[in-house]
Amino acid sequence: MKLKELLNFVQNNTNDIDKKHSLKWLLLALLDLSFSDYFINEDKTVDSIFVEKYKKLSYKYLNENIPVQYLANKSYFYNYEFFINEDVLIPRAETEMLVEHLNELINNKFKDKTNIKVLDLATGSGAIGITLKLLNNDLDVTLSDVSNNALKVAKINIERYNLNIKTIKSNWLDNINEKFDVIVSNPPYIKTSYNLEEHVLKEPHIALFSGKEGLDSYKEILYDIENNLNESYIIAFEHGYDQRDKLKDLINNNIKNANIIQKKDLYNNDRYTFIIKWRWIMKKELYIFPTDTVYGIGAKLFDEVSIKEIYKIKGRSFNKPISVLCSSLEQIKSFAILNDDAIALAKSFWPGSLTLILKTNEFYYNKTNEKTIGVRIPNHKLALKLINELGPLKTTSINKSGEEPLNDYNKIIKLYNYNYIKIYKNNEEISKVSSTVIDLTNNLKVIREGNIKLDDIKSVLNSQNM
């Protein structure tokens, strides 16, 4: 029987176009032919043993809903061939974009780092970790799974490409004792109540279902995950199209001050979440400088290490947020939301001693998990020059918490003569009165009254709303 006759014979058993395509895929997979090779070889005769084998496997696909990838014991991922069987999930095209995005992040963020350690958690066939290694042989890759049978499949694929990759049996991170730069996982994320097509149910349920909301896997992974991560790291997840926001909340509940990036798949569905934290690039850099109200101590907006040092120096509670000094409205708009009231007050009192508490924008919230922030533009030439050069500075008064403001330059020099602190001498008048603080996140609320009085603020807002 000719190849094309065999294919036509089998395809005539179904009217479903997708199933006809799958039957052709199965035929080509069994013969190790590409689609272009088929047209060259379609008139060639195949032996009776192969004909019977193909008919039998086609029957199992059409009548028992066994996926063709299991019948052929192979699947393709990122143009690489992988051995698979019923013990592992069939690699999906959507997951190729997870690998593509992650490989780009690794190359960008770790470009100056050697020996980048990657853990592919719940690896299944090993498609993700092995593909990353094939794309960058310098990666130190480990594959982990709770299933011994899945790890057997992964090892076959490691040997296929003759790669130096370790495997570990572990229920999530329970048996993982190393630290990694990258942890990637495409874990089970389907709700247990979700009705799947029968052919999908042929895949291992342990790799499909994950509790009532489909989030149990992520809860297990995120709990104490930083114990298995180096100071700078990337976490990469694939997830369900409707799990974006709940997963983000889970991340924020378990990881503080990380940058969360969420991306869509080719069908415009929310599908990938990346968690990024860079501690290794941060060095303590603090600035003590005069403002129009008091001497302040400041750090760059996203310099987590230096901001923590400010709290330590002042003996300040971490529950008390630090406001940000800016030099322009454009700087403020990069991390906070300026509503009409804020703009009106800014035009009337900035630069000056008025601090506004505003809602943060999505970009800032994703990086810091802070929903609100205090902002001010000081009326001091040196302070504005410094902020123009360095960008927005999280700044508070230099005095210890609970003590009087410290505005004596000579005393400041004696107390804070450290190599990571730059101290600037004042050449303008300081009012020595703290700024007025107004909360605009909901209804107007006075937190502290300074030189600018509440009546002045209400007058501006009333005239703006007339």
N, C-alpha and C positions, 0 to 999 in steps of 0.2 A: 504494500500500500504506500502510495506517495504521501509525503509529509502534508501537503495541502489537503489531500483527501481525508487523512486521519483527523486533521484539525476541523474540517468542515463536518465530518461525521459526528464528532463529539459536540461541537457548537450547536448542532441542530437539536440537541436535547434541551436547549433553553432559549427563550426569547429575550432574556435579560442581557442588555448590552454590556453591563459591567461584568457579568459572569462570563460572557463570551471573551472579553479581554483577559479575565483571570485565567481562563482555560488556555488561551494562547501563551500567557506568561508562564504557566506551568509547563507547557510543552517545550518552550525555549529554555527554561531553567533545567529541565531534565536532560536536554541535549547540549547544554552550555553554549547556546547560540544567542547572539544579539538580535534585535528586531531587524536590523539591516541584513544580518546573515541569513535570516529566514527567507527573505525574498530571493536570495541567491540559491538557496537549497530546497525551496518548496517542492520542486519536481523530483527530488531524490527519494528513493525507496527506503523505507525503514523496515527492519526485520520484525517478524511476528511476535517475538518475545517482548520487544519494546512496545508494540501496538497493544498487546494485552495489559502490560504494566500501565501504560498511559490511560487506557480505558478504565481500568480498575481505580486508579487514583482520581480520575475525573468523576467517576461515580461517587466516590467518597466526598468529593467537593460539592457536587450538585445535590446529593441526597442526604449526606450526613453533616453538611456545613463545616467540614474541616478546612481551615484556611489553606490555600495552595502553598503558602510558604512552609507550613509544617509538612505537607506532602512531599515537597521538593527538598526539605531540610536545608533551606537556604533563604536568605533575604539580602537585599541590597540597601546599604546605608552610606550616604555621602560618596556614592560610586564605588564603595568597597563591598566585597561579598562576605557575608557572615553565615556561619553554620548556626542553625536554630532548630529547636524541637519544642514539644509541648510543655517543657519545663520553664520556658522563658517567654516573655512578651515579644511580639513581633515588632521590630523597630519601625517607627513611623516617620513620615516625611517631615512632620512638624518638629520633631526632635532634631533634625538636621540644622534647623535655624538656631536652636539652643546651642549646639556645638559651634556654629558659625559666629554667633554673637560672643560666646565665651572665649573662643580662640582669639578674636579681635581684642577683647578686653585684656587677656593675658599678655598678648604681644605689646599692647599699649602701656599697661600699668606695670608690668614686670620686665620691661625691656632691658633694664640694667641689672637684673637679678639672675643669678645662675642657680641651678638645682631647684627649680620650681616644683614643689610637691603637690600633686593633684590626687584627690580621692573621689572616685566614682562610686557613690553610695547607692545600694540597691541596684547593682549593675546589670543583672539579668545576663544577656548575651555578651555584655562588655562593649556594646557598640559605641557608647559615648566615650569612655576612657580610652579605648583602643584607637578610635578615630582621632582623638586629641593627640595621642602619641604618634600616630602616623603623620599628622600635620606638623608636629614639632617633636622630633625624636629626643630633644634635650629635656623634655618633661620627665619627672620622676613620678610615674603613675601607679596607683594602687586601686584594685577593684575589690569591692566588698559586697557580700550578699548574705542573707540569712539561710538561703537554700543551697545545700551541697550540690544538688543536681544542676542548679543554675551556674554555680561556679565551675562545674565540669564543662559546661557549654562555653563559658568564658575562656577557660584554659585552652580549649580546642581552637578558639579564634586567636588567642595570643600566639599559639604555636604556628597557626597558619601564616602569620606575618613575622614570625621569628622575633618577637619583641621581648624586651626585658621589662616585664610588668609583674608586680606582686599581686597575690590574691589573699583575702582574709575572710573567713566566715564570721559574720557579726550580725546581731539583731540591731539594726541602725548603728549607733556609735558605741554600743555596750562593750565591744571587744576591741575597739580602736584605741591604741595607746600612744599614737604618734600625733604630731602637730603638722598641719598642712597649710599651704598658701591658698589652695583652691579646693572647695568641696562642691561637687556638682551632683544633682540627683533629679531623676525623673521618676518620682515615687508613685505608688498608687494614689489616685485622687478622685475616683468616682464614688459618688454617694451610694450607700448600700441599697437604697430604695430605687435607684435608677434602672430602668428597663433597657438592657443592651440587646443588640441583635444577636441571634443565635450563634453566628460564626465567631463573634467576639467572645462569647462565653466559653468557647473552646480554649481560650487562653487561660493561663493560671490565675485563679481568682485572687491569690495573694498579691499579684502584681497589678490588680485592677481596682479593688474596692478599699475604701479607707474611712469607714465610719459614716455617721448620719449626714455630716456636711462634706465629706470627702477630704477632711483636713487633718485626720488623726496622724497621718504620716508626718506632716509638717510639724505638728506639735511635738512628736517624738524627736525629730531631728533637731529642731531649734532649741529644745531644752538643754542648756549647758553646752551648746555647740562650740562656743568660743574656747572651751577647754581643749578642743582639738584643732585650733587654728592659731597660726602665728599672728604677730601683732598687726601685720598688713595682710588683708585677705580678700578673696572673692567667694561668695556663695552663689550658686546658680541653680534655679529651680524651673522646671516646667510644671504647669498647673492647669486646672480647668478654666474654661472661658469665663465662668461666673464667680471665680474665687479670688480675683485680684485684690479687692479691698479687704476681705477678711484675712487673707494671707498677709497683707501689709500690716494689719493690726497685730497679728501674731508675731510678726518680726519685731515691731516696735515694743511689744511687751517683753521680748526676750533679749533684744540687742539695742543698746543705746548709741546714739550719735553715729549711725551708719548712713551711708548714701544708698537709697533704694531706687533702682531703675527698673521700670516695668515696660515691656514691649509686646507688640501684637504679632500674630503669625500672618501667613500669606493670605488668610481669609479674613483679616482684620479683627480677629478675636484676641482678647487678652490671653496671653499664653506663657510668658516668660518673666521671671523676676530675678534681678541680680542685686545682691547685697555687697556693698564695697566699703571697706574701712582701711584707711592708710595712716597708721601711727608712726611708722618708721621714718617718714619724711619730716616729722614735726620736731623742732627743737624749741626750747624755751626762749621766747623773745618778748620782753615786756618793755613798755614805754611809760615813763612818768613825765607828765607834761602839764603845763598850766592851761586852764580853761577860763571862761568868763565867770565861773562860780567858785570852783575850788581846784587845787591840784588833783589830777586824776592819774590812775594807773590803768593802762589799757593793753589789749592784745588783739591781734587780727581776728576777724569775725569767725573763722572756722578753725582757728588754732586751738584745738582741744587741750593740748598739753599746757600751753601758756595760760589759758583761761582757768584751768584747775589751779595753777600756781597763784593766780590772783586770789582765789578763795583761800588758799593756804596762807598767803602773806597776811591777808586781812583778818583771818580767823572767822570768815563769813560762812554762814550756813549755805549748803548747796541748794536749799529750797528757796533761797532768795535770788531771783534772776538779776543779771547785770545788763544795764541798758547799753545802747550802741550810739556812739557819736559819729555823725556823717558830715560831709561837706556840701551835699547837694541832695535835692529831691530824687535825682536819678539814682544815686547810691541807695537811697532808702527803698525805691521801687524794685531794686534787685532782690530784696528779701522780705519786704512787707507790703501790705495792701493799704494804699492811701485813699480813704473815702473822701467825700466832698467836705465833711467837717474838718478832717485832718488837713486838707489842702488849704481851706480857709484860715485855719489857725496858723499854719506854716507861713502863709503869706503875711500874716499880721505880726507874728512874734519871732520868726526865725530870720537870721540867726539870733539866738537869745536863750534865756533861761527857762524854756518850756520843754518838758519831756512828755511825749505822747505815747501811750501804750496802744499798739495796733495789732491786728491779726497778721500772722506771717503768711507768705505765699507758699504754694505747693513745693517749690524748689527748696526753700529754706526748711520747711517742715520735714521733707524727706531726708535732709542731711542731719537735722538736729532733734527732731521730734518735739520741737517747741512750737506751740500754737499761737503764742502772743510774744510781743517783744517791745521794749521801751526804746524810743529813738529821739534824738535831739541834734540840732545843728548849733554848735556853740558860736558865740560872738567874740572870737579871739583869733587874731591873725595867725599866730604860731600854731595853734591847735588845728585850724583849718588847713594850713600848709602841710602839716604832718599827715592829716587824714587824706588829703589829696594825693599824697605820695604813697601811703600805705594801704589806702582803702578804709572802709568802715572799721572802727575800733570798739570792741566791747570795753567799756570804761566805767570805773567807779572811783570814788574818792580814795586817796592814798592812805588815809588814817585807818587804824585798826577799827573793826566793827565795835560800835558803842562809844568810841572816843571822839573828841573834838576834831574838826578838819585840820589837816597838817599842811600849811602853806609856806613854811620856812624852807627855802631852797637848801641852805647849809645843813639843816637838820636832816632833810631828805637824803642828801649826799652821804651823810654819815651812816644813816640807817640802811640804805639800799645800794651800797656800792658793790654790786655784783656784775660779773661780766655779761650776763644775759639781760641786764636792764639798762636801757638808755634813758638818761635823765636830761631834761631840757630846762634851761633857766628862764624864768618869767621876765618879760619886758613890758608888760601891760598891767593895767589895774585888774584885780580880782575882787569880786563883790563879797566873797566869803559867805554868801547865802545860797543854799541849795536851790535847785530848780523846782518850779511847780510841776507836779506830775498829774496828768489827766488820762484816765482810762477811756478810750473810745471804742473798745471792742464790742460793747453792747450799748447801753444807755450811758450818757456822759457821767463820769464819776471822778470826784477829786480825791486823789490818793495823798497828795501833799501840796500845801500852798506855800509858795515862795514869793519872789518879787512880783510875779504876774498874778493878779488877783482873779478870783472866780468871776466877779462882776465884769471884768474886762473880757474874759473868755466868753461869757454868755452874751455880751454885747456883740461880739464878732459873729457868733453863731446865729443870733437873732436877726442881725442885718443880712446875713447870707441866706437865711430861709424866708425872708420877706418876699 
